[in-house]
C-alpha cells in the first residue's frame, strides 16, 4: 500500500466566532481545515485541523526543494507520497526533519499532526481495528466528558448556561476566556454563580486564558481567589512558554494546574513536565504531533505521575481521536467536548458523538471510528 495524495481542504462557515452577550451558546469556529490522505488501496484517512488552514495547505503543497536528499525545506506531501502509510514513526520523523528549516513548531507541526492522525486512521482501517487498540490497548469503553464553553458576562447568564449543560447530561463544565480576567471581582462572582448552580456533585473547570498576561505571583493570587469554589483544575494561567512560572504556581497552590494545548513535540512536553511541573498535560492531537507523539506523552506522563486530559476543541473528528487516546490511558479522567453549535463543530461526521449519563462512548469502528459527512465537506469547502 502506498500514499497517493495528501490534501488540505479549507472550510468556512457563516458568522465569525464571538463571545456570548448572554447565556447563549457561541457559534464556534469560522474556519477549519480537513486533512485527507489517500492510498492506492482505496483507503482514505482524515483529520481536522484547528489552525490557519490556508497556511497549513501551503506547507503541505510546497514543492520538492532539491534532489540531493538534503531534506530541509520540503513540502510535506512531497515527503510522503509514494511511502507506506503504515510506517507512522518513520514518516513522522521524515516530515519533521524535511521541514525543519521552516517548521519544528507552529503551523508546520500542526499540519504534520493532522497527517499523522490521518495515517493512524488509515492503519486502523487497514487492520480493521480502532486506533486505541493499535496504540496498545483499550482500558475503557467510555470517557467522562466535560462541556467546554466560554465565560458568560453576568452571574445570571452563567447560571442559565450551567443549568443547560447539566440538563443535557454533563456532570462537568469548563468555562474559559470571554470576559474572564478583566475584573477580578467579577471573575469571582462568575465562578461562584457556576458553582452554586452545579452543586457539590458536579465538577467545575476553569480556563483563565493566558492572553491576560500575568506574573507568576499574580497567577498564584488568581488561583487562590478561586480555590473556595473547588475547581477541578485551572488551565493556562500563564504564557505557554513560561515553564519556570508554571512551576512556581503549581508548587504554591492546592488546585491542579493544567497546560499544554499550545505545546508541541515530545521535547516540548518534556519541558512542561520537568520544568513546568504542571499537574495535568493537555496535548491537542492536531497540534502536539498527532498520535505518534501523543503516545509518547502518555508514557512520559505515567512516569512523572501527572494526568493527561487532551485538548479537543473543534469537531467530532478530533473528539473521536481524543477518545481513542483516553481509552489507551490507564488513568483517563475527562475528554473535552466542544459545546458550540456551529456547523463545523456539529456537522462534519454522519453520526455525531453523543453524551449519555455524562460519558461519551469510545468509537469501536476501524480507525477513528467516525465517518466523514461528504455533503457537509462540500457545502463548506472554499479551497
C-alpha positions as CSV (number, residue, x, y, z in Angstrom):
1,X,0.0,0.0,0.0
2,X,1.3,3.4,-1.0
3,X,0.2,7.0,-0.3
4,X,-1.1,8.6,-3.5
5,X,-2.2,12.1,-2.3
6,X,-2.2,14.4,0.7
7,X,-4.7,17.3,0.7
8,X,-5.8,20.1,2.9
9,X,-9.4,21.1,2.4
10,X,-10.2,24.6,3.7
11,X,-13.7,25.0,5.2
12,X,-15.6,28.2,6.1
13,X,-19.0,28.6,7.8
14,X,-21.0,31.8,8.1
15,X,-20.6,34.0,11.1
16,X,-17.4,34.9,13.0
17,X,-16.7,33.2,16.3
18,X,-17.7,35.6,19.0
19,X,-18.1,36.0,22.7
20,X,-21.6,35.5,24.1
21,X,-23.6,38.5,25.1
22,X,-25.8,36.4,27.4
23,X,-26.3,32.7,28.2
24,X,-26.5,31.7,24.5
25,X,-24.1,29.2,23.0
26,X,-21.2,30.7,20.9
27,X,-21.3,29.8,17.2
28,X,-17.9,28.0,17.1
29,X,-15.1,28.1,14.6
30,X,-15.5,30.0,11.4
31,X,-12.6,28.3,9.5
32,X,-11.3,24.7,9.7
33,X,-9.0,22.5,7.7
34,X,-9.6,18.9,6.9
35,X,-6.6,16.7,6.1
36,X,-7.3,13.9,3.6
37,X,-4.6,11.3,2.9
38,X,-5.4,8.8,0.1
39,X,-3.8,5.4,-0.8
40,X,-3.6,3.1,-3.8
41,X,-5.6,0.5,-1.8
42,X,-8.7,2.7,-1.8
43,X,-8.3,3.5,2.0
44,X,-8.5,7.2,3.0
45,X,-7.6,8.8,6.3
46,X,-8.9,12.0,7.8
47,X,-8.2,14.6,10.5
48,X,-9.5,18.0,11.2
49,X,-7.1,20.9,11.9
50,X,-7.7,23.8,14.3
51,X,-5.1,26.2,12.7
52,X,-4.9,28.6,9.9
53,X,-5.8,26.1,7.2
54,X,-4.7,28.1,4.3
55,X,-1.2,28.4,5.7
56,X,-1.1,24.7,6.5
57,X,-2.2,24.0,2.9
58,X,0.8,25.9,1.7
59,X,3.2,23.8,3.9
60,X,1.6,20.6,2.6
61,X,1.5,21.6,-1.1
62,X,5.0,23.2,-1.3
63,X,7.2,21.5,-4.0
64,X,10.3,19.4,-3.6
65,X,13.2,21.7,-2.8
66,X,16.1,19.7,-4.2
67,X,17.0,16.2,-5.4
68,X,20.2,15.8,-3.3
69,X,18.5,14.1,-0.4
70,X,19.1,17.1,1.9
71,X,15.6,17.4,3.2
72,X,15.1,20.8,5.0
73,X,12.7,22.9,3.0
74,X,10.4,20.2,1.5
75,X,6.6,20.4,1.2
76,X,5.1,17.8,3.5
77,X,3.2,16.0,0.7
78,X,6.3,15.6,-1.4
79,X,8.0,13.8,1.5
80,X,5.4,11.0,2.0
81,X,3.6,10.5,-1.3
82,X,4.7,7.0,-2.5
83,X,5.5,5.8,1.0
84,X,3.8,3.1,3.0
85,X,1.3,4.8,5.3
86,X,1.7,2.1,8.0
87,X,5.2,3.4,8.8
88,X,3.9,6.1,11.1
89,X,7.0,6.6,13.2
90,X,9.4,6.8,10.3
91,X,7.1,9.1,8.3
92,X,6.6,11.4,11.3
93,X,10.3,11.9,11.6
94,X,10.8,12.3,7.8
95,X,8.3,15.1,7.8
96,X,9.8,16.7,10.8
97,X,13.3,16.6,9.5
98,X,12.3,17.5,6.0
99,X,10.6,20.7,7.1
100,X,13.0,21.7,9.9
101,X,14.2,25.0,8.4
102,X,10.7,26.4,8.2
103,X,8.9,24.2,10.8
104,X,9.6,22.5,14.1
105,X,6.6,24.2,15.7
106,X,3.6,26.2,14.7
107,X,1.5,25.6,11.6
108,X,4.0,23.1,10.2
109,X,3.9,20.8,13.2
110,X,0.1,21.2,13.2
111,X,0.0,20.0,9.6
112,X,2.3,17.1,10.5
113,X,-0.1,16.3,13.4
114,X,-3.1,16.1,11.1
115,X,-1.3,14.0,8.6
116,X,-0.2,11.6,11.4
117,X,-3.8,11.3,12.6
118,X,-4.9,10.5,9.1
119,X,-2.2,7.9,8.8
120,X,-3.3,6.2,12.0
121,X,-6.9,6.3,10.6
122,X,-5.6,4.5,7.5
123,X,-3.8,2.0,9.6
124,X,-6.9,1.3,11.7
125,X,-9.0,0.8,8.6
126,X,-6.3,-1.5,7.0
127,X,-6.1,-3.7,10.1
128,X,-9.8,-3.4,10.9
129,X,-9.1,-2.1,14.4
130,X,-9.9,1.1,16.3
131,X,-6.9,3.3,16.9
132,X,-6.8,2.7,20.6
133,X,-6.1,-0.9,20.0
134,X,-3.2,0.0,17.7
135,X,-1.8,2.4,20.4
136,X,-1.5,-0.6,22.7
137,X,-4.9,-1.3,24.3
138,X,-8.3,-0.2,25.3
139,X,-8.7,0.4,29.1
140,X,-12.3,1.7,28.9
141,X,-15.3,1.8,26.6
142,X,-16.4,5.3,27.6
143,X,-14.9,8.5,28.9
144,X,-16.4,11.2,31.1
145,X,-17.0,14.4,29.1
146,X,-16.8,18.0,30.2
147,X,-18.7,20.7,28.4
148,X,-16.2,23.2,27.1
149,X,-17.5,26.7,26.6
150,X,-16.9,30.4,27.1
151,X,-17.5,32.5,30.2
152,X,-20.8,34.4,30.1
153,X,-20.7,38.1,31.0
154,X,-23.0,38.0,34.1
155,X,-23.7,35.7,37.0
156,X,-27.2,35.1,35.9
157,X,-26.1,34.2,32.4
158,X,-23.5,31.8,34.0
159,X,-26.2,30.1,36.0
160,X,-28.5,29.8,33.0
161,X,-25.7,28.3,30.8
162,X,-24.6,25.9,33.6
163,X,-28.2,24.6,34.1
164,X,-28.5,24.0,30.4
165,X,-25.3,21.8,30.3
166,X,-26.5,19.9,33.4
167,X,-29.8,19.3,31.7
168,X,-28.0,18.0,28.6
169,X,-26.4,15.3,30.8
170,X,-23.0,16.7,31.5
171,X,-21.6,16.3,35.0
172,X,-18.6,18.6,34.4
173,X,-18.4,22.0,32.8
174,X,-15.4,24.1,31.8
175,X,-15.7,27.9,31.4
176,X,-12.9,29.8,29.8
177,X,-11.8,33.1,28.2
178,X,-14.6,35.5,27.3
179,X,-14.8,38.3,29.9
180,X,-12.6,36.5,32.4
181,X,-9.5,38.4,33.6
182,X,-10.8,42.0,33.0
183,X,-12.3,42.5,36.5
184,X,-11.1,40.2,39.4
185,X,-14.2,40.8,41.5
186,X,-16.5,39.9,38.5
187,X,-14.4,36.8,37.9
188,X,-15.1,35.5,41.3
189,X,-18.8,36.3,41.0
190,X,-19.0,34.4,37.7
191,X,-17.2,31.3,39.1
192,X,-19.3,31.4,42.2
193,X,-22.5,31.5,40.2
194,X,-21.5,28.4,38.2
195,X,-20.5,26.5,41.3
196,X,-23.8,27.3,43.0
197,X,-25.8,26.1,40.0
198,X,-23.7,22.9,39.8
199,X,-23.9,22.0,43.4
200,X,-21.3,19.7,45.0
201,X,-21.8,16.6,42.9
202,X,-20.5,18.0,39.6
203,X,-17.1,19.3,38.6
204,X,-16.3,22.8,37.6
205,X,-13.2,23.5,35.5
206,X,-11.7,27.0,34.8
207,X,-9.6,28.2,31.8
208,X,-8.3,31.6,32.7
209,X,-7.0,32.4,29.2
210,X,-3.3,33.3,29.0
211,X,-4.0,36.3,26.8
212,X,-4.4,38.1,30.0
213,X,-0.7,38.2,30.8
214,X,0.2,37.7,34.4
215,X,3.4,37.3,36.5
216,X,3.7,34.0,38.5
217,X,2.7,35.8,41.7
218,X,-0.3,37.4,40.0
219,X,-1.3,33.9,38.7
220,X,-1.0,32.5,42.2
221,X,-3.3,35.2,43.5
222,X,-5.9,34.4,40.8
223,X,-5.9,30.7,41.6
224,X,-6.1,31.2,45.3
225,X,-9.1,33.6,44.8
226,X,-10.9,30.8,43.1
227,X,-10.0,27.9,45.3
228,X,-13.0,28.2,47.6
229,X,-15.2,27.3,44.6
230,X,-13.3,24.0,44.2
231,X,-12.3,24.0,40.6
232,X,-11.1,20.6,39.4
233,X,-8.3,22.4,37.6
234,X,-7.2,25.9,36.5
235,X,-5.9,25.9,32.9
236,X,-3.4,28.1,31.1
237,X,-2.9,30.7,33.8
238,X,0.4,31.8,32.2
239,X,2.0,32.2,28.9
240,X,2.6,28.7,27.4
241,X,6.4,29.1,27.3
242,X,6.7,30.3,30.9
243,X,7.8,26.9,32.2
244,X,9.5,28.3,35.3
245,X,6.5,30.4,36.1
246,X,4.2,27.4,35.9
247,X,6.5,25.5,38.3
248,X,6.2,28.4,40.8
249,X,2.4,28.4,40.5
250,X,2.0,24.6,40.7
251,X,4.1,24.4,43.8
252,X,2.3,27.2,45.5
253,X,-1.4,26.3,45.2
254,X,-3.5,23.3,46.1
255,X,-5.6,23.3,42.9
256,X,-4.4,21.2,39.9
257,X,-2.7,23.3,37.3
258,X,-3.2,22.3,33.6
259,X,-1.4,23.4,30.5
260,X,-0.3,22.1,27.1
261,X,-2.8,22.8,24.3
262,X,-0.2,25.2,22.7
263,X,2.7,22.7,23.2
264,X,4.2,20.5,20.6
265,X,6.6,17.5,20.2
266,X,7.9,15.1,22.9
267,X,10.7,17.6,23.6
268,X,8.2,20.4,24.4
269,X,6.2,18.2,26.7
270,X,9.3,17.1,28.4
271,X,10.0,20.7,29.3
272,X,6.4,21.1,30.6
273,X,6.8,18.1,32.8
274,X,10.4,18.7,34.1
275,X,10.5,22.5,34.3
276,X,6.8,23.4,34.4
277,X,5.8,20.7,36.9
278,X,2.2,21.1,36.0
279,X,-0.3,18.5,37.3
280,X,-2.2,18.0,34.0
281,X,-0.9,17.8,30.4
282,X,-3.3,18.9,27.7
283,X,-1.9,17.8,24.4
284,X,-4.1,18.7,21.4
285,X,-3.7,15.8,18.9
286,X,-3.8,18.3,16.0
287,X,-1.1,20.4,17.5
288,X,1.2,18.3,19.5
289,X,2.3,15.9,16.7
290,X,-0.6,13.5,16.3
291,X,-0.9,10.1,17.8
292,X,2.8,9.2,17.2
293,X,3.8,12.0,19.6
294,X,0.8,11.7,22.0
295,X,1.5,8.1,22.7
296,X,5.0,9.2,24.0
297,X,3.4,12.0,26.0
298,X,1.1,9.5,27.8
299,X,4.1,7.3,28.6
300,X,6.1,10.3,29.9
301,X,3.1,11.4,32.0
302,X,2.8,8.0,33.6
303,X,6.4,8.0,34.5
304,X,6.1,11.5,36.0
305,X,2.8,10.7,37.7
306,X,0.8,13.5,36.1
307,X,-2.5,13.4,34.3
308,X,-3.3,13.7,30.6
309,X,-6.6,15.4,29.5
310,X,-6.4,16.0,25.8
311,X,-7.5,19.4,24.4
312,X,-10.1,18.8,21.8
313,X,-12.0,21.9,20.8
314,X,-13.0,21.6,17.1
315,X,-15.2,18.9,15.6
316,X,-16.2,15.3,16.3
317,X,-13.2,14.2,14.3
318,X,-10.8,15.5,17.0
319,X,-13.1,14.4,19.8
320,X,-13.1,10.9,18.4
321,X,-9.3,10.9,18.2
322,X,-9.1,12.2,21.8
323,X,-11.4,9.4,22.9
324,X,-9.0,6.8,21.5
325,X,-6.1,8.5,23.3
326,X,-8.1,8.5,26.5
327,X,-9.1,4.8,26.1
328,X,-5.4,4.0,25.7
329,X,-4.5,5.7,29.0
330,X,-4.5,3.7,32.3
331,X,-5.8,6.7,34.2
332,X,-8.0,8.8,31.9
333,X,-10.1,11.5,33.7
334,X,-12.0,13.5,31.1
335,X,-12.5,14.2,27.4
336,X,-13.2,17.7,26.3
337,X,-16.4,18.3,24.4
338,X,-16.9,21.5,22.4
339,X,-20.5,22.6,23.0
340,X,-20.6,25.0,20.1
341,X,-23.5,24.6,17.7
342,X,-21.6,25.9,14.7
343,X,-21.8,23.6,11.6
344,X,-18.0,22.9,11.6
345,X,-18.3,21.5,15.1
346,X,-21.5,19.5,14.7
347,X,-21.9,18.5,11.0
348,X,-18.6,17.0,9.9
349,X,-19.4,13.4,10.7
350,X,-22.5,11.4,9.7
351,X,-23.3,10.2,13.3
352,X,-22.3,13.0,15.8
353,X,-20.9,11.9,19.1
354,X,-23.5,11.9,22.0
355,X,-23.4,12.4,25.7
356,X,-25.0,9.6,27.7
357,X,-25.1,10.0,31.5
358,X,-22.1,12.3,31.4
359,X,-20.0,10.0,29.2
360,X,-19.1,9.5,25.5
361,X,-18.5,6.1,24.2
362,X,-15.2,5.3,22.5
363,X,-15.9,4.7,18.8
364,X,-15.5,1.0,18.1
365,X,-15.2,1.1,14.3
366,X,-11.9,0.8,12.5
367,X,-9.5,3.8,12.6
368,X,-11.1,6.9,14.1
369,X,-14.4,5.1,14.0
370,X,-16.4,8.0,12.7
371,X,-17.4,8.6,9.1
372,X,-16.9,12.0,7.4
373,X,-20.0,13.7,6.1
374,X,-19.2,14.4,2.5
375,X,-22.2,16.6,2.0
376,X,-21.0,19.0,4.8
377,X,-17.5,18.9,3.5
378,X,-18.5,20.1,0.0
379,X,-21.0,22.6,1.4
380,X,-18.4,24.5,3.5
381,X,-15.3,23.9,1.4
382,X,-13.8,27.0,-0.1
383,X,-10.4,25.6,-1.2
